[in-house]
Amino acid sequence: ELEKQLTSKSKTLDELKQSLVLNGSAEQTPEALSLRTAELCEMVDSIVSQVAQLKTSMQSILEQWRVYDEVYAEVSLMTTRYLYCIDQCKPSVVSLEALKNQVKTLQ
């Protein structure tokens, strides 16, 4: 989105350059307009550079989130498995009378 906007603004800046060259301006000298145009071009170049850096940073951040999501899903699955195993390994609740009968049977 930012790159599209920058492209659009660059085109607008180029059109302004051409119209200033063709029409001139009674208010400012050509040298002053040329300096201002150069400043605007430098600003556009700076913004383009910043957008490129931002894009690189965002790609890195997206990759880190992707890795995080994968690890989170794996940990969540392992946690679910452990909870299931713990639930299955619980001894069944038996009454005291049933235990006494089992002890007699074993003796």
VEXDREN-2710 file (C-alpha; in Angstrom, 1 decimal):
% VEXDREN-2710
k/r/px/py/pz
1/GLU/0.0/0.0/0.0
2/LEU/2.8/2.4/1.0
3/GLU/4.7/1.5/-2.2
4/LYS/1.7/2.3/-4.3
5/GLN/1.2/5.6/-2.6
6/LEU/4.9/6.4/-3.1
7/THR/4.7/5.6/-6.7
8/SER/1.6/7.8/-7.1
9/LYS/3.3/10.7/-5.2
10/SER/6.5/10.3/-7.3
11/LYS/4.4/10.6/-10.5
12/THR/2.7/13.7/-9.1
13/LEU/6.1/15.2/-8.2
14/ASP/7.4/14.5/-11.8
15/GLU/4.3/16.2/-13.2
16/LEU/4.9/19.2/-10.9
17/LYS/8.5/19.3/-12.1
18/GLN/7.4/19.3/-15.7
19/SER/4.7/22.0/-15.2
20/LEU/7.2/24.2/-13.4
21/VAL/9.7/23.8/-16.1
22/LEU/7.2/24.6/-18.8
23/ASN/5.2/27.3/-17.0
24/GLY/7.8/28.8/-14.8
25/SER/6.7/30.9/-11.8
26/ALA/6.6/34.6/-11.3
27/GLU/6.9/34.2/-7.5
28/GLN/10.1/32.2/-7.4
29/THR/13.3/32.1/-9.4
30/PRO/14.1/28.9/-11.4
31/GLU/17.0/28.3/-9.1
32/ALA/14.8/28.3/-6.0
33/LEU/12.3/26.0/-7.7
34/SER/15.1/23.7/-8.7
35/LEU/16.4/23.6/-5.2
36/ARG/12.9/22.9/-3.8
37/THR/12.4/20.2/-6.4
38/ALA/15.7/18.6/-5.4
39/GLU/14.7/18.7/-1.8
40/LEU/11.4/17.0/-2.6
41/CYS/13.2/14.3/-4.6
42/GLU/15.6/13.6/-1.7
43/MET/12.6/13.3/0.6
44/VAL/10.9/10.9/-1.7
45/ASP/14.1/8.8/-2.0
46/SER/14.4/8.8/1.8
47/ILE/10.8/7.6/2.2
48/VAL/11.3/4.9/-0.4
49/SER/14.4/3.7/1.6
50/GLN/12.4/3.8/4.8
51/VAL/9.6/1.8/3.3
52/ALA/12.1/-0.8/2.0
53/GLN/13.5/-1.1/5.5
54/LEU/10.1/-1.4/7.0
55/LYS/9.1/-4.1/4.5
56/THR/12.2/-6.1/5.5
57/SER/11.5/-5.7/9.2
58/MET/7.9/-6.7/8.7
59/GLN/8.9/-9.8/6.7
60/SER/11.3/-10.8/9.6
61/ILE/8.5/-10.2/12.1
62/LEU/6.0/-12.3/10.1
63/GLU/8.5/-15.1/9.9
64/GLN/9.0/-15.0/13.7
65/TRP/5.3/-15.1/14.3
66/ARG/5.0/-18.1/11.9
67/VAL/7.6/-20.0/13.9
68/TYR/5.9/-19.0/17.2
69/ASP/2.5/-20.3/15.9
70/GLU/4.1/-23.6/14.9
71/VAL/5.8/-24.1/18.2
72/TYR/2.6/-23.0/20.1
73/ALA/0.6/-25.6/18.2
74/GLU/3.2/-28.3/19.0
75/VAL/3.2/-27.4/22.7
76/SER/-0.5/-27.3/22.8
77/LEU/-0.8/-30.7/21.3
78/MET/1.8/-32.1/23.7
79/THR/0.0/-30.6/26.6
80/THR/-3.2/-32.2/25.5
81/ARG/-1.5/-35.6/25.2
82/TYR/0.0/-35.3/28.7
83/LEU/-3.3/-34.4/30.2
84/TYR/-4.9/-37.3/28.5
85/CYS/-2.2/-39.7/29.8
86/ILE/-2.4/-38.3/33.3
87/ASP/-6.2/-38.7/33.2
88/GLN/-5.9/-42.4/32.0
89/CYS/-3.2/-43.2/34.6
90/LYS/-5.3/-42.2/37.6
91/PRO/-6.2/-45.1/39.8
92/SER/-9.9/-45.8/40.0
93/VAL/-11.6/-44.9/43.3
94/VAL/-12.3/-48.1/45.2
95/SER/-14.1/-48.5/48.5
96/LEU/-12.4/-49.7/51.6
97/GLU/-14.5/-52.8/51.6
98/ALA/-13.5/-53.7/48.1
99/LEU/-9.8/-53.3/49.0
100/LYS/-10.2/-55.5/52.1
101/ASN/-11.8/-58.2/49.9
102/GLN/-9.0/-57.9/47.3
103/VAL/-6.4/-58.3/50.1
104/LYS/-8.1/-61.4/51.3
105/THR/-8.3/-62.8/47.9
106/LEU/-4.6/-62.2/47.3
107/GLN/-3.6/-63.8/50.7
END
